[in-house]
Amino acid sequence: MWFGRQVTVTMLNVTLLCLVGVASEPRKIPPVLQPIEDRTELPRVLLLGDSISMGYTLEVRRLLDGKANVHRASENCGPTTRGLERLSDWLGAKPWDVIHFNFGLHDLKYIDDEGRRVPPDQGSLQVSPSQYESNLRSIVHRLKKTGAKLIWCTTTPVPEGASGRVADDSLQYNQIAARVMRQMLGDDRIVNDLHSFCVPRLTEIQKEADVHFTPEGSRVLAAQVAKIIEQQFLPIETELAQGRVYLDRNENQRFDGDDEPLAAIRVSNGREIVLTNDKGRYELPIEIDGTIFVIKPRGYRTLLSEDQLPRFYYTHKPQGSPDQRFAGVAPTGPLPESIDFPLYLQDEPEQFKAILFGDPQPRNLKEVDFVAHDVVQELIGTDASFGVTLGDIAFDDLDVFEPQARVVAALGIPWYNVIGNHDLNFDAKNDRESDETFQRVFGPSYYAFDHGPVHFLVLDDVEWLVDENGSGRYQGGLGRRQMEFIRQDLSMIPPDQLVVLLMHIPLDGVRDRLELFRLIEQRPFCMSVSAHTHHHEHRYMTHDDGWLGPKPHHHVVNVTVSGSWWSGARDERGIPHTTMADGAPNGYSIISFDGHNYRLRFKAAGRPADYQMQIHAPNAVQKSSESAVEVTANIFNGSKDTKVQLCINRNEAMDMQQIIAIDPFYERIERDERERLAKLKEQAESGERPWIALPKPKDSSHLWRTSLAIADLEPGVHVLRVTAQIDDEQVVTGQRLIRVEE
């Protein structure tokens, strides 16, 4: 008995010793997951991915030795669900220069209820395609905040027979990822398409019926990964541009005689901004396909072309623009020894006006004539200091740029231009080549200038993206290079100066708007104007839009010159009425500035200045009617701050309530014209349309409505008078008659 107890105790002690020995051994971390020490003079690179990336990490590190500090996540990053949970830990606290990332193979894996990998017919996808897209968007959103260059790596192929996966599912997930990268990163996206790289050599580098790669295959992948990472550190080929900014007293466009060099004038290459020295000189690097421009200071004007287009820039394209349907910039040859910008004195008081055209958008010369006779003609003799077209200068046919510029030049004032999505070279292979014709006629697609006490930033928020199949499309976005220009520009503007942003696509449609918001939201005096949507609206950016400023940001979506794209029945001049789908007429805005203050006035084309609303009510009603009559007023320039009242026959006024709804007047004319057009097309032998059909109605943000009790009105004709208080100084009125019958 005693011997048996002794054996039992001894065996127990041995067991405990063994357990203690096992527990005390340090956990071995595979070399691929071990942290590395940074060399401070080298850029920091982070690899995020699953076992495929673990397979090539050490070789990438070897290939980039002495060129970059290559880190990776301290674990297999797995599916996007793990990425969401662990991303902050992987990123750490130090900044990154490049992040190369992938998720996919674990998302498209089939698992059972306990999370074990199983054949596809025995389980479900670990992360569904829709959830994968949502997760990936969240991951990219977080990665963008690092400020690093992001390289998306496509998911490598799934071969036939691979455990727990369906062959070629990676294609579906890669298509989703391509859409996410295109929409969230725009022209800044960098793609390492390992999937396409692998396909022609798959049998040589991938294991049979296995998603993993042979050791040699991992080395092949590593070479491709290292190559694209190293490309991010290669210097861009530049030349040194230098020149002078000066007061051209004798107006001969040469620095001579009594001309005066101008110090502290801002000059930019579209990214960096420098100030001229006391001799008016500047130096800036310029790329082979680049632009140098001066930022016009207050009290000066730049050179103007015959068409009143400001010439504040020099375009450097030694070989000229690529061959495209519409002509771009001719070869400029070698960089000039000195790129000089003459300036001319002009008076710029605290108070001034500017004209804002949204989307003139003529398809052809006939519609250029519509612009001339419907809008420009009535503005001749304007007291505005300058004008701006807010994009969609043309409607895809860029040959109308110059004929329309000559029409607008009749106003005799400088005219600035914003690029729109219909102003692009659609045969361009990338965003940078999509504005070649715009550059030839108007200059750089983004820039800045001062006038009076106001600083204007003209933005290019249209990105041209060409997908993997060669198909092009546009989206709203600014991009890293332009954002850096904006950042440097605003750093030179006093915080109490009014800043006005001019763009084409409204802010809520710009993919990187939150980064822009961070640059402007603490400024007490800042507003923005766009066009694009073919309606007129005052929007106010709040926390719901990602705006973090102390007060909402005022963003105007401007009325368009072309209204509803020059559609609708024609008037006695042969010009379409082209009413916009929110019920407002086509036209333009005049914005007045006074120090920090501004005021926007709506002007309907071809109408008196006091035509500011459309009142909708029945022509006649029966006195015996027990139901109330609805009266709707479309206050074209109305906003959430507008107070609208209705009075009948000068009796006591009643408040009208703002609503978001379809304008009943527009709804009626769109329906009537559609029916008329159908009948006319049936009768026409040629089948040609007598006019272009109006678009379907859309909700209007500037409608007010109230109800009238008919029983309170005597038989006869009554005057409905609507008064709208737009702002402290702007009150507009409108009238309509209504007949009450026995």
RATA-V799415 format. One record per helix or strand of 3 or more residues. SS is the DSSP state (hx for helix, st for strand). FROM is the first residue (numbers start at 1). TO is the last residue. If there is no record, write none. Layout:
BEGIN
SS;FROM;TO + SS;FROM;TO
END
This chain:
BEGIN
hx;2;24 + hx;31;33 + st;43;48 + hx;51;63 + st;68;72 + hx;80;91 + st;98;101 + hx;120;122 + hx;129;144 + st;149;153 + hx;169;188 + st;190;192 + hx;194;199 + hx;202;205 + hx;215;231 + st;238;247 + st;266;268 + st;273;275 + st;281;287 + st;289;294 + st;300;304 + st;313;317 + st;341;345 + st;351;358 + hx;365;379 + st;386;389 + hx;400;411 + st;414;417 + hx;421;423 + hx;436;442 + st;447;451 + st;454;458 + st;462;466 + st;472;476 + hx;480;491 + st;498;502 + hx;507;509 + hx;513;520 + st;526;530 + st;537;541 + hx;543;545 + st;553;557 + st;587;594 + st;597;604 + st;613;616 + st;620;622 + st;629;635 + st;643;648 + st;657;662 + hx;664;683 + st;699;708 + hx;710;712 + st;716;725 + st;731;741
END
